[in-house]
């Protein structure tokens, strides 16, 4: 398989170039600057979560381990808006730092700064419960249980012995003993925290953390979780501004639907196309073929006074279309097959297309047909209009595009 290529858009004012915007998002993210964030945002949004960067104030709502490590913190990735085992939950990755003059902490470098990275699942519980912590420890210690093997491998601490035995029951012990990398967990008030140390390099870590947390909650009897006192939910009452905003390019929210016989994904993200930062809606249909990248953007999307041009510029030969759209592809033979007179006439005379960008690309050995415009998925009319447009485009694709070889 040949390189999918990267289409580069050049912004020109008068005769001077004022900047570049690599369309890496559309080019299969071939020059994705942070694969970890891309992996987390894709997995999270495809499973009902909303992805943001979080805020420094977010962790101030949580107390005790692991949030009390260090003197300052930085949230890198946050998944919110969904549940674990039916309970409101957050998944996150954050860093902590110790000032050089503090004696506690991890290994120190030449600067004296101590730091670490943690992945955590936070779940809101139905009632406020006694403090209880369970962590792996070679020395064991803490509360004794009937399993000598468990006592040797884990340390359980808590003041309420009955609650500790209700939570750490034989099935929970088995879950922990069967997993050599079992994370640490803690209950305090209306909150369960499950965490592990180490940087999250892809979504697999957060997925496994969420799965472990869900299994743990299934094994703890309901009476143990519902037997506490009433308490304010730390997640359900959280001010939305503490969740932060999504970083540019990362998927913030995704919807899946079946419409007009097509399996469709539509999502929103912050785009920096044409050197302008805007929310953008993308609607995507997979196509059973593999395509090179081809982008055709309505010039109406471009800020006033800016003339778009692609390094791999392609002119369709239809003057009316080329006046309205800027097109680029590293494979002009594909564009020639795609932009037939009938296809360009359809796009040039469709008001929806005149406010959108059309993208053909390949990813994971499948072709993807996308349309994009500025906006949010909360604008239902706009999202539905774009969904109808991508279906119309799919149904009008020249047959040769489904047999094109490159």
C-alpha positions, 0 to 999 in steps of 0.5 A: 500500500502506498503512502496515503499522502498529506494535502497541504493548504496554503493561505494567501493574502494578495501574493504573500503566504501567511501560513500553512495548515496541514490537513492531517486530520483528513489524511488519515491523521498521517502526521498526527502530533499526539497518537495517545490523545487521538487514541483516547478521544476516538475510543472514548467518544465511540463509547459514549464519553465526551473528551476534553483536556480537563482543568486544574480546578477539576482535581480540587473536588477530589481528596485523598489518594491519588489526588493528594500526591504532589503540590501541583497537578495537570490533567492531560485527558478527561472522559466524562458524560458517561457511566461505569456500571450505571453510575456517573463516572470520569476517566482521566490521566493527570500528572503530579509534581513535588516542589524540589524542597519537599522530601517525600515523593518518587525518584528525583532528577538533577533538578530536584523535581519529583513527578509522576503520571496517573490514570484514574477512574472516578465513580459516584456512589449512591451514598457516602461511605466509610473510608477504605483503601485496597492496594497491593503490598509485598508486606501485606498488613492492615485488616486480616481476611480469611485468605492468607494468600490475599493477606500476603499480597494486599493491604486493606485499611479502613476503620469500619471492619464490617464494611471492609469485609462486605466490600472485600468479599471472596469474589473481590479477593479472587478478582484482585488475586487473578490480576497481577496488575490489579489497580489500587482502589479506594472508597471514601464518601460518595466516591470510588477511585480506581487508579494505576501509576504510569503514562497512558500511551493509548486508550487500552489503559483507560478501557481496561481500567473502566472494565476492571472498575465495572467488574469490581462494582458488580462484585460489591453487594448493593447493600454495602454501597447503599448503606451509607448516609446521603451525600452530594454526588461529586460528579453529577453536581460538577460545574461543566466548566471544570471539565475544560475544552477539547484540544484542537483536532481531538474528537470531543463527542461522537454519535453513531446512527443508521440512516438511509441504509448507511452506517454513519458516524458524526462527531464534533471537534475543534478545527484550526482550518485556514488558521481559524479556530472553530468548532466543526461537525464531521459526518462520515460513511465508510466505503468498501474500498481504499482511497487516496486522500482527496479534499475539496473545500468550499471557498465560502468556509475561508475567512474573507480576504484569504485565498485557499490553495493546495500544494497538490492543487487539482482543477476539475476542468469545470470552471464553475466548480473550480470557482467555488471549491478549492481541491487538492490530492496527491493522486490526480488520477483519482480526482479525475475519476471522482469529479465527473461533470455530473458530480461537480454539477451536483455539488456546485448547485447544492446549497449544503455543499457550498458551505461544506468540505468534502473529504475522501480518504483511506484508513484501516484499509477502508475508504471514508467519505466525510463532509464537514462544516463549522458548527456543533452537534447540538445544532440538530438541524445542521447535523441532520442537513450534513447527514443528508448531504453525505448520504446524497454524495455517497449515492452519487459517487461515480461507480469508477471510484469503487474500483479505482486502483492506485 
